[in-house]
Amino acid sequence: MTNADQIDDVPIGGEVIRLGQFLKFSGLLDSGGNAKEVIIDGYVSVNGEEERRRGRQLHDGDLVTFEGRTVRVRP
């Protein structure tokens, strides 16, 4: 498995987190201010499907991918 194939688990400390918050919290983005743009522009996928809703609720096991890096939501 290469680094590109590695999926890191990111504990969120609860049951649900919104996609915009998660991008910054997980380290996929440096700034939360960029989240709106990258989501609206279609650069983020959830469970393999393009997601354009910043308020999308993520749950345990969801996979979020941005710029070739994938992380898994954990409670």
Buried (B, 14 or more C-beta within 10 A) or exposed (E): EEEEEEEEEBEBEEEEBBBBBBBBBBEBBEEEEBBEEBBEEEBBBBEEEEBEEBEBEBEEEBBBBBEEBBBBBEE
